[in-house]
């Protein structure tokens, strides 16, 4: 397998793993605090829990069975 394809697969697997890991972290530590905000840097960076109830980017959220 070509080196660039190996690097692509590695980057893909790492980004997928980081994405899933941060989602698990957010559900575990931010959901119990909802609707409170976790301030990381005052007046600049805050974390808050929210869920996307529609399809991609909230599209079709008001359409029945659109999930």
PDB file of N, CA, C, O and CB in Angstrom:
ATOM      1  N   UNK A   1       0.856  -1.181   0.000  1.00  0.00           N
ATOM      2  CA  UNK A   1       0.000   0.000   0.000  1.00  0.00           C
ATOM      3  C   UNK A   1       0.897   1.238   0.000  1.00  0.00           C
ATOM      4  O   UNK A   1       1.922   1.276   0.682  1.00  0.00           O
ATOM      5  CB  UNK A   1      -0.972   0.002   1.236  1.00  0.00           C
ATOM      6  N   UNK A   2       0.507   2.224  -0.756  1.00  0.00           N
ATOM      7  CA  UNK A   2       1.266   3.461  -0.890  1.00  0.00           C
ATOM      8  C   UNK A   2       1.288   4.223   0.436  1.00  0.00           C
ATOM      9  O   UNK A   2       0.318   4.166   1.193  1.00  0.00           O
ATOM     10  CB  UNK A   2       0.669   4.340  -2.005  1.00  0.00           C
ATOM     11  N   UNK A   3       2.358   4.921   0.722  1.00  0.00           N
ATOM     12  CA  UNK A   3       2.525   5.652   1.981  1.00  0.00           C
ATOM     13  C   UNK A   3       1.445   6.700   2.188  1.00  0.00           C
ATOM     14  O   UNK A   3       0.958   6.870   3.305  1.00  0.00           O
ATOM     15  CB  UNK A   3       3.886   6.313   2.023  1.00  0.00           C
ATOM     16  N   UNK A   4       1.060   7.410   1.123  1.00  0.00           N
ATOM     17  CA  UNK A   4       0.049   8.453   1.302  1.00  0.00           C
ATOM     18  C   UNK A   4      -1.300   7.855   1.686  1.00  0.00           C
ATOM     19  O   UNK A   4      -2.068   8.492   2.407  1.00  0.00           O
ATOM     20  CB  UNK A   4      -0.091   9.282   0.023  1.00  0.00           C
ATOM     21  N   UNK A   5      -1.603   6.652   1.224  1.00  0.00           N
ATOM     22  CA  UNK A   5      -2.854   6.004   1.604  1.00  0.00           C
ATOM     23  C   UNK A   5      -2.812   5.534   3.053  1.00  0.00           C
ATOM     24  O   UNK A   5      -3.815   5.597   3.764  1.00  0.00           O
ATOM     25  CB  UNK A   5      -3.145   4.824   0.677  1.00  0.00           C
ATOM     26  N   UNK A   6      -1.656   5.066   3.480  1.00  0.00           N
ATOM     27  CA  UNK A   6      -1.493   4.674   4.882  1.00  0.00           C
ATOM     28  C   UNK A   6      -1.674   5.877   5.798  1.00  0.00           C
ATOM     29  O   UNK A   6      -2.327   5.778   6.837  1.00  0.00           O
ATOM     30  CB  UNK A   6      -0.110   4.037   5.111  1.00  0.00           C
ATOM     31  N   UNK A   7      -1.097   7.013   5.413  1.00  0.00           N
ATOM     32  CA  UNK A   7      -1.245   8.229   6.217  1.00  0.00           C
ATOM     33  C   UNK A   7      -2.697   8.696   6.233  1.00  0.00           C
ATOM     34  O   UNK A   7      -3.196   9.151   7.262  1.00  0.00           O
ATOM     35  CB  UNK A   7      -0.336   9.346   5.677  1.00  0.00           C
ATOM     36  N   UNK A   8      -3.372   8.583   5.091  1.00  0.00           N
ATOM     37  CA  UNK A   8      -4.777   8.963   5.038  1.00  0.00           C
ATOM     38  C   UNK A   8      -5.623   8.080   5.960  1.00  0.00           C
ATOM     39  O   UNK A   8      -6.460   8.591   6.704  1.00  0.00           O
ATOM     40  CB  UNK A   8      -5.295   8.873   3.599  1.00  0.00           C
ATOM     41  N   UNK A   9      -5.414   6.784   5.918  1.00  0.00           N
ATOM     42  CA  UNK A   9      -6.168   5.857   6.773  1.00  0.00           C
ATOM     43  C   UNK A   9      -5.862   6.142   8.237  1.00  0.00           C
ATOM     44  O   UNK A   9      -6.770   6.135   9.067  1.00  0.00           O
ATOM     45  CB  UNK A   9      -5.828   4.381   6.427  1.00  0.00           C
ATOM     46  N   UNK A  10      -4.604   6.391   8.564  1.00  0.00           N
ATOM     47  CA  UNK A  10      -4.228   6.713   9.937  1.00  0.00           C
ATOM     48  C   UNK A  10      -4.914   7.998  10.408  1.00  0.00           C
ATOM     49  O   UNK A  10      -5.457   8.044  11.512  1.00  0.00           O
ATOM     50  CB  UNK A  10      -2.704   6.852  10.053  1.00  0.00           C
ATOM     51  N   UNK A  11      -4.890   9.038   9.574  1.00  0.00           N
ATOM     52  CA  UNK A  11      -5.541  10.301   9.926  1.00  0.00           C
ATOM     53  C   UNK A  11      -7.044  10.109  10.081  1.00  0.00           C
ATOM     54  O   UNK A  11      -7.655  10.682  10.984  1.00  0.00           O
ATOM     55  CB  UNK A  11      -5.252  11.372   8.863  1.00  0.00           C
ATOM     56  N   UNK A  12      -7.641   9.307   9.206  1.00  0.00           N
ATOM     57  CA  UNK A  12      -9.075   9.038   9.285  1.00  0.00           C
ATOM     58  C   UNK A  12      -9.434   8.320  10.577  1.00  0.00           C
ATOM     59  O   UNK A  12     -10.375   8.711  11.267  1.00  0.00           O
ATOM     60  CB  UNK A  12      -9.526   8.211   8.088  1.00  0.00           C
ATOM     61  N   UNK A  13      -8.697   7.283  10.902  1.00  0.00           N
ATOM     62  CA  UNK A  13      -8.978   6.508  12.122  1.00  0.00           C
ATOM     63  C   UNK A  13      -8.770   7.367  13.366  1.00  0.00           C
ATOM     64  O   UNK A  13      -9.569   7.299  14.300  1.00  0.00           O
ATOM     65  CB  UNK A  13      -8.078   5.253  12.189  1.00  0.00           C
ATOM     66  N   UNK A  14      -7.710   8.171  13.390  1.00  0.00           N
ATOM     67  CA  UNK A  14      -7.462   9.044  14.540  1.00  0.00           C
ATOM     68  C   UNK A  14      -8.553  10.101  14.694  1.00  0.00           C
ATOM     69  O   UNK A  14      -9.017  10.356  15.806  1.00  0.00           O
ATOM     70  CB  UNK A  14      -6.100   9.721  14.401  1.00  0.00           C
ATOM     71  N   UNK A  15      -8.963  10.713  13.592  1.00  0.00           N
ATOM     72  CA  UNK A  15     -10.007  11.739  13.691  1.00  0.00           C
ATOM     73  C   UNK A  15     -11.342  11.133  14.088  1.00  0.00           C
ATOM     74  O   UNK A  15     -12.087  11.734  14.862  1.00  0.00           O
ATOM     75  CB  UNK A  15     -10.151  12.484  12.367  1.00  0.00           C
ATOM     76  N   UNK A  16     -11.655   9.958  13.572  1.00  0.00           N
ATOM     77  CA  UNK A  16     -12.892   9.282  13.971  1.00  0.00           C
ATOM     78  C   UNK A  16     -12.859   8.925  15.453  1.00  0.00           C
ATOM     79  O   UNK A  16     -13.845   9.111  16.166  1.00  0.00           O
ATOM     80  CB  UNK A  16     -13.112   8.014  13.125  1.00  0.00           C
ATOM     81  N   UNK A  17     -11.729   8.415  15.908  1.00  0.00           N
ATOM     82  CA  UNK A  17     -11.590   8.070  17.322  1.00  0.00           C
ATOM     83  C   UNK A  17     -11.692   9.294  18.225  1.00  0.00           C
ATOM     84  O   UNK A  17     -12.349   9.241  19.265  1.00  0.00           O
ATOM     85  CB  UNK A  17     -10.266   7.370  17.559  1.00  0.00           C
ATOM     86  N   UNK A  18     -11.055  10.386  17.841  1.00  0.00           N
ATOM     87  CA  UNK A  18     -11.139  11.616  18.639  1.00  0.00           C
ATOM     88  C   UNK A  18     -12.557  12.172  18.656  1.00  0.00           C
ATOM     89  O   UNK A  18     -13.025  12.654  19.688  1.00  0.00           O
ATOM     90  CB  UNK A  18     -10.174  12.672  18.095  1.00  0.00           C
ATOM     91  N   UNK A  19     -13.239  12.106  17.517  1.00  0.00           N
ATOM     92  CA  UNK A  19     -14.614  12.577  17.445  1.00  0.00           C
ATOM     93  C   UNK A  19     -15.518  11.770  18.378  1.00  0.00           C
ATOM     94  O   UNK A  19     -16.292  12.344  19.144  1.00  0.00           O
ATOM     95  CB  UNK A  19     -15.128  12.495  16.004  1.00  0.00           C
ATOM     96  N   UNK A  20     -15.422  10.465  18.315  1.00  0.00           N
ATOM     97  CA  UNK A  20     -16.253   9.622  19.169  1.00  0.00           C
ATOM     98  C   UNK A  20     -15.883   9.807  20.642  1.00  0.00           C
ATOM     99  O   UNK A  20     -16.756   9.811  21.510  1.00  0.00           O
ATOM    100  CB  UNK A  20     -16.108   8.145  18.765  1.00  0.00           C
ATOM    101  N   UNK A  21     -14.594   9.958  20.919  1.00  0.00           N
ATOM    102  CA  UNK A  21     -14.159  10.166  22.302  1.00  0.00           C
ATOM    103  C   UNK A  21     -14.680  11.464  22.891  1.00  0.00           C
ATOM    104  O   UNK A  21     -15.107  11.489  24.045  1.00  0.00           O
ATOM    105  CB  UNK A  21     -12.655  10.152  22.378  1.00  0.00           C
ATOM    106  N   UNK A  22     -14.655  12.536  22.125  1.00  0.00           N
ATOM    107  CA  UNK A  22     -15.170  13.806  22.648  1.00  0.00           C
ATOM    108  C   UNK A  22     -16.686  13.774  22.801  1.00  0.00           C
ATOM    109  O   UNK A  22     -17.229  14.428  23.691  1.00  0.00           O
ATOM    110  CB  UNK A  22     -14.766  14.960  21.731  1.00  0.00           C
ATOM    111  N   UNK A  23     -17.376  13.021  21.944  1.00  0.00           N
ATOM    112  CA  UNK A  23     -18.827  12.890  22.115  1.00  0.00           C
ATOM    113  C   UNK A  23     -19.162  12.126  23.392  1.00  0.00           C
ATOM    114  O   UNK A  23     -20.084  12.499  24.117  1.00  0.00           O
ATOM    115  CB  UNK A  23     -19.449  12.182  20.903  1.00  0.00           C
ATOM    116  N   UNK A  24     -18.423  11.070  23.664  1.00  0.00           N
ATOM    117  CA  UNK A  24     -18.641  10.314  24.905  1.00  0.00           C
ATOM    118  C   UNK A  24     -18.339  11.195  26.109  1.00  0.00           C
ATOM    119  O   UNK A  24     -19.083  11.188  27.091  1.00  0.00           O
ATOM    120  CB  UNK A  24     -17.760   9.038  24.938  1.00  0.00           C
ATOM    121  N   UNK A  25     -17.245  11.956  26.035  1.00  0.00           N
ATOM    122  CA  UNK A  25     -16.895  12.858  27.135  1.00  0.00           C
ATOM    123  C   UNK A  25     -17.996  13.896  27.358  1.00  0.00           C
ATOM    124  O   UNK A  25     -18.376  14.157  28.500  1.00  0.00           O
ATOM    125  CB  UNK A  25     -15.553  13.560  26.849  1.00  0.00           C
ATOM    126  N   UNK A  26     -18.509  14.486  26.282  1.00  0.00           N
ATOM    127  CA  UNK A  26     -19.541  15.523  26.401  1.00  0.00           C
ATOM    128  C   UNK A  26     -20.809  14.962  27.018  1.00  0.00           C
ATOM    129  O   UNK A  26     -21.424  15.612  27.863  1.00  0.00           O
ATOM    130  CB  UNK A  26     -19.852  16.132  25.032  1.00  0.00           C
ATOM    131  N   UNK A  27     -21.212  13.763  26.609  1.00  0.00           N
ATOM    132  CA  UNK A  27     -22.409  13.163  27.194  1.00  0.00           C
ATOM    133  C   UNK A  27     -22.213  12.851  28.668  1.00  0.00           C
ATOM    134  O   UNK A  27     -23.145  12.968  29.464  1.00  0.00           O
ATOM    135  CB  UNK A  27     -22.787  11.896  26.443  1.00  0.00           C
ATOM    136  N   UNK A  28     -20.999  12.453  29.029  1.00  0.00           N
ATOM    137  CA  UNK A  28     -20.745  12.087  30.416  1.00  0.00           C
ATOM    138  C   UNK A  28     -20.547  13.259  31.346  1.00  0.00           C
ATOM    139  O   UNK A  28     -20.944  13.188  32.509  1.00  0.00           O
ATOM    140  CB  UNK A  28     -19.561  11.224  30.486  1.00  0.00           C
ATOM    141  N   UNK A  29     -19.948  14.336  30.874  1.00  0.00           N
ATOM    142  CA  UNK A  29     -19.636  15.424  31.795  1.00  0.00           C
ATOM    143  C   UNK A  29     -20.448  16.694  31.559  1.00  0.00           C
ATOM    144  O   UNK A  29     -20.633  17.469  32.496  1.00  0.00           O
ATOM    145  CB  UNK A  29     -18.189  15.748  31.700  1.00  0.00           C
ATOM    146  N   UNK A  30     -20.933  16.935  30.358  1.00  0.00           N
ATOM    147  CA  UNK A  30     -21.700  18.155  30.112  1.00  0.00           C
ATOM    148  C   UNK A  30     -23.206  17.936  30.235  1.00  0.00           C
ATOM    149  O   UNK A  30     -23.917  18.841  30.671  1.00  0.00           O
ATOM    150  CB  UNK A  30     -21.378  18.696  28.737  1.00  0.00           C
ATOM    151  N   UNK A  31     -23.707  16.767  29.866  1.00  0.00           N
ATOM    152  CA  UNK A  31     -25.152  16.523  29.945  1.00  0.00           C
ATOM    153  C   UNK A  31     -25.689  16.664  31.370  1.00  0.00           C
ATOM    154  O   UNK A  31     -26.737  17.283  31.555  1.00  0.00           O
ATOM    155  CB  UNK A  31     -25.473  15.134  29.415  1.00  0.00           C
ATOM    156  N   UNK A  32     -25.011  16.114  32.384  1.00  0.00           N
ATOM    157  CA  UNK A  32     -25.550  16.292  33.743  1.00  0.00           C
ATOM    158  C   UNK A  32     -25.617  17.756  34.188  1.00  0.00           C
ATOM    159  O   UNK A  32     -26.405  18.077  35.078  1.00  0.00           O
ATOM    160  CB  UNK A  32     -24.705  15.515  34.726  1.00  0.00           C
ATOM    161  N   UNK A  33     -24.836  18.631  33.614  1.00  0.00           N
ATOM    162  CA  UNK A  33     -24.823  20.045  33.994  1.00  0.00           C
ATOM    163  C   UNK A  33     -25.796  20.882  33.180  1.00  0.00           C
ATOM    164  O   UNK A  33     -26.006  22.053  33.495  1.00  0.00           O
ATOM    165  CB  UNK A  33     -23.434  20.604  33.842  1.00  0.00           C
ATOM    166  N   UNK A  34     -26.398  20.306  32.135  1.00  0.00           N
ATOM    167  CA  UNK A  34     -27.287  21.065  31.253  1.00  0.00           C
ATOM    168  C   UNK A  34     -28.386  21.692  32.063  1.00  0.00           C
ATOM    169  O   UNK A  34     -28.943  20.980  32.898  1.00  0.00           O
ATOM    170  CB  UNK A  34     -27.878  20.172  30.155  1.00  0.00           C
ATOM    171  N   UNK A  35     -28.761  22.926  31.916  1.00  0.00           N
ATOM    172  CA  UNK A  35     -28.373  23.915  30.916  1.00  0.00           C
ATOM    173  C   UNK A  35     -27.215  24.807  31.350  1.00  0.00           C
ATOM    174  O   UNK A  35     -26.969  25.834  30.717  1.00  0.00           O
ATOM    175  CB  UNK A  35     -29.547  24.767  30.579  1.00  0.00           C
ATOM    176  N   UNK A  36     -26.500  24.442  32.411  1.00  0.00           N
ATOM    177  CA  UNK A  36     -25.359  25.258  32.844  1.00  0.00           C
ATOM    178  C   UNK A  36     -24.255  25.267  31.799  1.00  0.00           C
ATOM    179  O   UNK A  36     -24.172  24.377  30.953  1.00  0.00           O
ATOM    180  CB  UNK A  36     -24.808  24.743  34.175  1.00  0.00           C
ATOM    181  N   UNK A  37     -23.421  26.277  31.872  1.00  0.00           N
ATOM    182  CA  UNK A  37     -22.313  26.465  30.944  1.00  0.00           C
ATOM    183  C   UNK A  37     -21.015  26.216  31.689  1.00  0.00           C
ATOM    184  O   UNK A  37     -20.862  26.645  32.832  1.00  0.00           O
ATOM    185  CB  UNK A  37     -22.332  27.890  30.316  1.00  0.00           C
ATOM    186  N   UNK A  38     -20.081  25.525  31.051  1.00  0.00           N
ATOM    187  CA  UNK A  38     -18.749  25.316  31.610  1.00  0.00           C
ATOM    188  C   UNK A  38     -17.838  26.367  30.984  1.00  0.00           C
ATOM    189  O   UNK A  38     -17.599  26.347  29.777  1.00  0.00           O
ATOM    190  CB  UNK A  38     -18.220  23.848  31.339  1.00  0.00           C
ATOM    191  N   UNK A  39     -17.334  27.278  31.801  1.00  0.00           N
ATOM    192  CA  UNK A  39     -16.471  28.341  31.310  1.00  0.00           C
ATOM    193  C   UNK A  39     -15.023  27.876  31.343  1.00  0.00           C
ATOM    194  O   UNK A  39     -14.509  27.509  32.400  1.00  0.00           O
ATOM    195  CB  UNK A  39     -16.651  29.627  32.143  1.00  0.00           C
ATOM    196  N   UNK A  40     -14.368  27.890  30.191  1.00  0.00           N
ATOM    197  CA  UNK A  40     -12.973  27.506  30.092  1.00  0.00           C
ATOM    198  C   UNK A  40     -12.098  28.755  30.195  1.00  0.00           C
ATOM    199  O   UNK A  40     -11.182  28.809  31.015  1.00  0.00           O
ATOM    200  CB  UNK A  40     -12.703  26.748  28.769  1.00  0.00           C
ATOM    201  N   UNK A  41     -12.381  29.753  29.364  1.00  0.00           N
ATOM    202  CA  UNK A  41     -11.717  31.054  29.415  1.00  0.00           C
ATOM    203  C   UNK A  41     -12.828  32.093  29.543  1.00  0.00           C
ATOM    204  O   UNK A  41     -13.617  32.256  28.612  1.00  0.00           O
ATOM    205  CB  UNK A  41     -10.805  31.314  28.131  1.00  0.00           C
ATOM    206  N   UNK A  42     -12.911  32.806  30.681  1.00  0.00           N
ATOM    207  CA  UNK A  42     -14.017  33.740  30.902  1.00  0.00           C
ATOM    208  C   UNK A  42     -14.174  34.752  29.759  1.00  0.00           C
ATOM    209  O   UNK A  42     -13.195  35.311  29.264  1.00  0.00           O
ATOM    210  CB  UNK A  42     -13.808  34.480  32.211  1.00  0.00           C
ATOM    211  N   UNK A  43     -15.404  34.965  29.363  1.00  0.00           N
ATOM    212  CA  UNK A  43     -15.790  35.893  28.299  1.00  0.00           C
ATOM    213  C   UNK A  43     -15.186  35.554  26.937  1.00  0.00           C
ATOM    214  O   UNK A  43     -15.167  36.404  26.048  1.00  0.00           O
ATOM    215  CB  UNK A  43     -15.389  37.285  28.681  1.00  0.00           C
ATOM    216  N   UNK A  44     -14.688  34.313  26.757  1.00  0.00           N
ATOM    217  CA  UNK A  44     -14.092  33.961  25.474  1.00  0.00           C
ATOM    218  C   UNK A  44     -14.472  32.555  25.007  1.00  0.00           C
ATOM    219  O   UNK A  44     -14.875  32.385  23.856  1.00  0.00           O
ATOM    220  CB  UNK A  44     -12.592  34.074  25.563  1.00  0.00           C
ATOM    221  N   UNK A  45     -14.353  31.538  25.880  1.00  0.00           N
ATOM    222  CA  UNK A  45     -14.560  30.148  25.472  1.00  0.00           C
ATOM    223  C   UNK A  45     -15.387  29.416  26.512  1.00  0.00           C
ATOM    224  O   UNK A  45     -14.978  29.280  27.665  1.00  0.00           O
ATOM    225  CB  UNK A  45     -13.213  29.431  25.260  1.00  0.00           C
ATOM    226  N   UNK A  46     -16.570  28.940  26.091  1.00  0.00           N
ATOM    227  CA  UNK A  46     -17.479  28.218  26.984  1.00  0.00           C
ATOM    228  C   UNK A  46     -17.935  26.930  26.309  1.00  0.00           C
ATOM    229  O   UNK A  46     -17.985  26.837  25.083  1.00  0.00           O
ATOM    230  CB  UNK A  46     -18.703  29.099  27.366  1.00  0.00           C
ATOM    231  N   UNK A  47     -18.262  25.948  27.127  1.00  0.00           N
ATOM    232  CA  UNK A  47     -18.799  24.689  26.622  1.00  0.00           C
ATOM    233  C   UNK A  47     -20.211  24.521  27.153  1.00  0.00           C
ATOM    234  O   UNK A  47     -20.467  24.759  28.334  1.00  0.00           O
ATOM    235  CB  UNK A  47     -17.902  23.483  27.031  1.00  0.00           C
ATOM    236  N   UNK A  48     -21.122  24.114  26.291  1.00  0.00           N
ATOM    237  CA  UNK A  48     -22.473  23.796  26.721  1.00  0.00           C
ATOM    238  C   UNK A  48     -22.975  22.617  25.925  1.00  0.00           C
ATOM    239  O   UNK A  48     -22.587  22.432  24.771  1.00  0.00           O
ATOM    240  CB  UNK A  48     -23.412  25.006  26.559  1.00  0.00           C
ATOM    241  N   UNK A  49     -23.826  21.826  26.522  1.00  0.00           N
ATOM    242  CA  UNK A  49     -24.323  20.612  25.887  1.00  0.00           C
ATOM    243  C   UNK A  49     -25.562  20.927  25.063  1.00  0.00           C
ATOM    244  O   UNK A  49     -26.457  21.637  25.520  1.00  0.00           O
ATOM    245  CB  UNK A  49     -24.635  19.531  26.939  1.00  0.00           C
ATOM    246  N   UNK A  50     -25.607  20.397  23.849  1.00  0.00           N
ATOM    247  CA  UNK A  50     -26.801  20.495  23.009  1.00  0.00           C
ATOM    248  C   UNK A  50     -26.837  19.286  22.099  1.00  0.00           C
ATOM    249  O   UNK A  50     -25.807  18.663  21.838  1.00  0.00           O
ATOM    250  CB  UNK A  50     -26.817  21.820  22.180  1.00  0.00           C
ATOM    251  N   UNK A  51     -28.025  18.956  21.616  1.00  0.00           N
ATOM    252  CA  UNK A  51     -28.181  17.838  20.697  1.00  0.00           C
ATOM    253  C   UNK A  51     -28.824  18.314  19.416  1.00  0.00           C
ATOM    254  O   UNK A  51     -29.689  19.190  19.437  1.00  0.00           O
ATOM    255  CB  UNK A  51     -29.011  16.717  21.329  1.00  0.00           C
ATOM    256  N   UNK A  52     -28.410  17.746  18.310  1.00  0.00           N
ATOM    257  CA  UNK A  52     -28.987  18.033  17.010  1.00  0.00           C
ATOM    258  C   UNK A  52     -30.128  17.038  16.793  1.00  0.00           C
ATOM    259  O   UNK A  52     -29.883  15.844  16.618  1.00  0.00           O
ATOM    260  CB  UNK A  52     -27.907  17.942  15.864  1.00  0.00           C
ATOM    261  N   UNK A  53     -31.365  17.520  16.804  1.00  0.00           N
ATOM    262  CA  UNK A  53     -32.508  16.618  16.709  1.00  0.00           C
ATOM    263  C   UNK A  53     -32.899  16.300  15.280  1.00  0.00           C
ATOM    264  O   UNK A  53     -33.760  15.449  15.057  1.00  0.00           O
ATOM    265  CB  UNK A  53     -33.680  17.208  17.422  1.00  0.00           C
ATOM    266  N   UNK A  54     -32.293  16.959  14.308  1.00  0.00           N
ATOM    267  CA  UNK A  54     -32.611  16.690  12.915  1.00  0.00           C
ATOM    268  C   UNK A  54     -31.556  15.829  12.259  1.00  0.00           C
ATOM    269  O   UNK A  54     -30.739  15.206  12.935  1.00  0.00           O
ATOM    270  CB  UNK A  54     -32.767  17.980  12.153  1.00  0.00           C
ATOM    271  N   UNK A  55     -31.577  15.799  10.965  1.00  0.00           N
ATOM    272  CA  UNK A  55     -30.537  15.089  10.210  1.00  0.00           C
ATOM    273  C   UNK A  55     -29.293  15.968  10.204  1.00  0.00           C
ATOM    274  O   UNK A  55     -29.079  16.721  11.154  1.00  0.00           O
ATOM    275  CB  UNK A  55     -31.009  14.755   8.738  1.00  0.00           C
ATOM    276  N   UNK A  56     -28.490  15.898   9.192  1.00  0.00           N
ATOM    277  CA  UNK A  56     -27.258  16.675   9.132  1.00  0.00           C
ATOM    278  C   UNK A  56     -27.537  18.163   9.278  1.00  0.00           C
ATOM    279  O   UNK A  56     -28.352  18.718   8.542  1.00  0.00           O
ATOM    280  CB  UNK A  56     -26.524  16.406   7.826  1.00  0.00           C
ATOM    281  N   UNK A  57     -26.878  18.797  10.204  1.00  0.00           N
ATOM    282  CA  UNK A  57     -26.961  20.231  10.468  1.00  0.00           C
ATOM    283  C   UNK A  57     -28.383  20.683  10.808  1.00  0.00           C
ATOM    284  O   UNK A  57     -28.727  21.844  10.586  1.00  0.00           O
ATOM    285  CB  UNK A  57     -26.454  21.003   9.266  1.00  0.00           C
ATOM    286  N   UNK A  58     -29.204  19.793  11.338  1.00  0.00           N
ATOM    287  CA  UNK A  58     -30.559  20.153  11.746  1.00  0.00           C
ATOM    288  C   UNK A  58     -31.565  20.191  10.615  1.00  0.00           C
ATOM    289  O   UNK A  58     -32.694  20.640  10.812  1.00  0.00           O
ATOM    290  CB  UNK A  58     -30.538  21.468  12.408  1.00  0.00           C
ATOM    291  N   UNK A  59     -31.180  19.728   9.425  1.00  0.00           N
ATOM    292  CA  UNK A  59     -32.121  19.711   8.312  1.00  0.00           C
ATOM    293  C   UNK A  59     -33.272  18.756   8.619  1.00  0.00           C
ATOM    294  O   UNK A  59     -33.076  17.717   9.250  1.00  0.00           O
ATOM    295  CB  UNK A  59     -31.410  19.304   7.002  1.00  0.00           C
ATOM    296  N   UNK A  60     -34.425  19.103   8.185  1.00  0.00           N
ATOM    297  CA  UNK A  60     -35.625  18.262   8.303  1.00  0.00           C
ATOM    298  C   UNK A  60     -36.029  17.980   9.751  1.00  0.00           C
ATOM    299  O   UNK A  60     -36.658  16.956  10.015  1.00  0.00           O
ATOM    300  CB  UNK A  60     -35.397  16.952   7.588  1.00  0.00           C
ATOM    301  N   UNK A  61     -35.687  18.856  10.689  1.00  0.00           N
ATOM    302  CA  UNK A  61     -36.012  18.607  12.091  1.00  0.00           C
ATOM    303  C   UNK A  61     -37.498  18.628  12.358  1.00  0.00           C
ATOM    304  O   UNK A  61     -37.949  18.025  13.333  1.00  0.00           O
ATOM    305  CB  UNK A  61     -35.337  19.618  12.962  1.00  0.00           C
ATOM    306  N   UNK A  62     -38.280  19.303  11.524  1.00  0.00           N
ATOM    307  CA  UNK A  62     -39.724  19.358  11.727  1.00  0.00           C
ATOM    308  C   UNK A  62     -40.493  18.353  10.878  1.00  0.00           C
ATOM    309  O   UNK A  62     -41.724  18.355  10.871  1.00  0.00           O
ATOM    310  CB  UNK A  62     -40.220  20.738  11.432  1.00  0.00           C
ATOM    311  N   UNK A  63     -39.770  17.496  10.165  1.00  0.00           N
ATOM    312  CA  UNK A  63     -40.418  16.500   9.316  1.00  0.00           C
ATOM    313  C   UNK A  63     -40.488  15.184  10.093  1.00  0.00           C
ATOM    314  O   UNK A  63     -39.469  14.726  10.610  1.00  0.00           O
ATOM    315  CB  UNK A  63     -39.647  16.317   7.957  1.00  0.00           C
ATOM    316  N   UNK A  64     -41.663  14.571  10.184  1.00  0.00           N
ATOM    317  CA  UNK A  64     -41.775  13.296  10.901  1.00  0.00           C
ATOM    318  C   UNK A  64     -40.894  12.221  10.252  1.00  0.00           C
ATOM    319  O   UNK A  64     -40.760  12.166   9.030  1.00  0.00           O
ATOM    320  CB  UNK A  64     -43.245  12.827  10.934  1.00  0.00           C
ATOM    321  N   UNK A  65     -40.316  11.394  11.071  1.00  0.00           N
ATOM    322  CA  UNK A  65     -39.475  10.264  10.645  1.00  0.00           C
ATOM    323  C   UNK A  65     -38.273  10.689   9.806  1.00  0.00           C
ATOM    324  O   UNK A  65     -37.845   9.936   8.930  1.00  0.00           O
ATOM    325  CB  UNK A  65     -40.306   9.280   9.856  1.00  0.00           C
ATOM    326  N   UNK A  66     -37.727  11.857  10.048  1.00  0.00           N
ATOM    327  CA  UNK A  66     -36.597  12.350   9.271  1.00  0.00           C
ATOM    328  C   UNK A  66     -35.260  11.946   9.880  1.00  0.00           C
ATOM    329  O   UNK A  66     -34.215  12.243   9.300  1.00  0.00           O
ATOM    330  CB  UNK A  66     -36.670  13.854   9.151  1.00  0.00           C
ATOM    331  N   UNK A  67     -35.261  11.297  11.000  1.00  0.00           N
ATOM    332  CA  UNK A  67     -34.000  10.935  11.660  1.00  0.00           C
ATOM    333  C   UNK A  67     -33.328   9.782  10.976  1.00  0.00           C
ATOM    334  O   UNK A  67     -32.258   9.349  11.402  1.00  0.00           O
ATOM    335  CB  UNK A  67     -34.235  10.591  13.109  1.00  0.00           C
TER     336      UNK A  67
END
